Amino acid sequence: MLRAPPKTPDGSPSALVTFFTTSLTRLCPRARVRTAGRKRHARLNHDNGSDEESIITTAASLAFAEDLHPEDDHLTAARAHGEQLDAVPVSPGAGSALTFLAAAVHAKAVAEIGTGAGVSGLYLLRGMAADGVLTSVDLEAEHQRLAREAFVAAGFPPQRYRLITGSALDVLPRLIDHGYDLVLIDGDKVEYGEYFDEALRLIRPGGMIVFDNALWHDRVADPSQRDPQTTAIRELIARVQADETLRSVVIPLGDGLLAVQVGA
Ligand SMILES: C[S@@+](CC[C@H](N)C(=O)[O-])C[C@H]1O[C@@H](n2cnc3c(N)ncnc32)[C@H](O)[C@@H]1O
């Protein structure tokens, strides 16, 4: 079931949005599923008083962006394993953004916290240089066994990835200073601030630190949500915003990516 479409500033349903939502869910059945659970509005107020304009991003538009990136058999299999293990994978849209970012920074060395069953790893490897190496850390050996299986099946030779089993806060201090072009963080949300401290040491100038779950199931934007995970992510975003040496953007694909570029 679709929720009621967003309303225009005067409270009436937007005919255009209704038309678009209906048409999209006909063209793209997965959009129907997603629109049931997720709806976000972003308003841009211009400073011309009564002449307010609104930019409204509907769940249907977000689903459209997600569905631009259908996954192949390797990603589909890895995603199924991740979901079985409750190591929730990045969404197809967020994964495609990771491929894009890895390619944009010409990544030869990527560090990842939270291997899971290898979905994000596959997306990263596909954007990295042909001889690039992914170093991925996870607490769970079984998750990494399945990730390795996914990388082998997708044709990546063993020299392209290094899987380290352990707690991120134990392993990260052993990784080399400024040795990484991109760091992806998708581990324990409560530890995001501490991971960021480590990532700032690991990343090379101009490199990119990316956090998954920056919107954390729509909770970060809702000030009434004060659980430890939501609070940690909100504090991280505030810290990044306050630091003038960093460039950052929140990309609202999947559960949200926070991408931070460090001192180019
Ligand atoms: C959301 S899943 C990662 C999904 C993966 N990035 C993907 O897209 O397929 C989170 C992973 O972080 C791992 N994890 C949780 N806490 C951790 C910690 N403190 N150190 C290292 N890994 C951790 C979990 O075992 C789990 O596999």
The ligand as an SDF file (V2000), in Angstrom:
LIG
                    3D

 27 29  0  0  0  0  0  0  0  0999 V2000
   26.1950   -3.8740    8.4370 C   0  0  0  0  0  0  0  0  0  0  0  0
   27.2870   -5.2280    8.4450 S   0  0  0  0  0  0  0  0  0  0  0  0
   28.4000   -4.8400    7.1280 C   0  0  0  0  0  0  0  0  0  0  0  0
   27.8180   -5.0530    5.7810 C   0  0  0  0  0  0  0  0  0  0  0  0
   28.8260   -4.9120    4.6510 C   0  0  0  0  0  0  0  0  0  0  0  0
   29.4900   -3.6270    4.6980 N   0  0  0  0  0  0  0  0  0  0  0  0
   28.1200   -5.1090    3.3280 C   0  0  0  0  0  0  0  0  0  0  0  0
   27.6840   -4.1330    2.6990 O   0  0  0  0  0  0  0  0  0  0  0  0
   27.9770   -6.2590    2.9170 O   0  0  0  0  0  0  0  0  0  0  0  0
   28.2550   -4.8390    9.8400 C   0  0  0  0  0  0  0  0  0  0  0  0
   29.4290   -5.7830   10.0370 C   0  0  0  0  0  0  0  0  0  0  0  0
   30.2670   -5.1820   11.0270 O   0  0  0  0  0  0  0  0  0  0  0  0
   30.7750   -6.1980   11.8470 C   0  0  0  0  0  0  0  0  0  0  0  0
   31.1440   -5.5700   13.1310 N   0  0  0  0  0  0  0  0  0  0  0  0
   30.3080   -5.1410   14.1030 C   0  0  0  0  0  0  0  0  0  0  0  0
   31.0160   -4.6150   15.1120 N   0  0  0  0  0  0  0  0  0  0  0  0
   32.3190   -4.6790   14.7440 C   0  0  0  0  0  0  0  0  0  0  0  0
   33.5360   -4.2870   15.3550 C   0  0  0  0  0  0  0  0  0  0  0  0
   33.5440   -3.7080   16.5570 N   0  0  0  0  0  0  0  0  0  0  0  0
   34.6900   -4.5170   14.7060 N   0  0  0  0  0  0  0  0  0  0  0  0
   34.6890   -5.1030   13.4810 C   0  0  0  0  0  0  0  0  0  0  0  0
   33.5640   -5.4910   12.8500 N   0  0  0  0  0  0  0  0  0  0  0  0
   32.3960   -5.2830   13.4640 C   0  0  0  0  0  0  0  0  0  0  0  0
   29.6580   -7.2360   11.9390 C   0  0  0  0  0  0  0  0  0  0  0  0
   30.1660   -8.5100   12.2640 O   0  0  0  0  0  0  0  0  0  0  0  0
   29.0550   -7.1520   10.5550 C   0  0  0  0  0  0  0  0  0  0  0  0
   29.5870   -8.1490    9.6950 O   0  0  0  0  0  0  0  0  0  0  0  0
  1  2  1  0
  2  3  1  0
  2 10  1  0
  3  4  1  0
  4  5  1  0
  5  6  1  0
  5  7  1  0
  7  8  2  0
  7  9  1  0
 10 11  1  0
 11 12  1  0
 11 26  1  0
 12 13  1  0
 13 14  1  0
 13 24  1  0
 14 15  1  0
 14 23  1  0
 15 16  2  0
 16 17  1  0
 17 18  1  0
 17 23  2  0
 18 19  1  0
 18 20  2  0
 20 21  1  0
 21 22  2  0
 22 23  1  0
 24 25  1  0
 24 26  1  0
 26 27  1  0
M  CHG  2   2   1   9  -1
M  END
$$$$
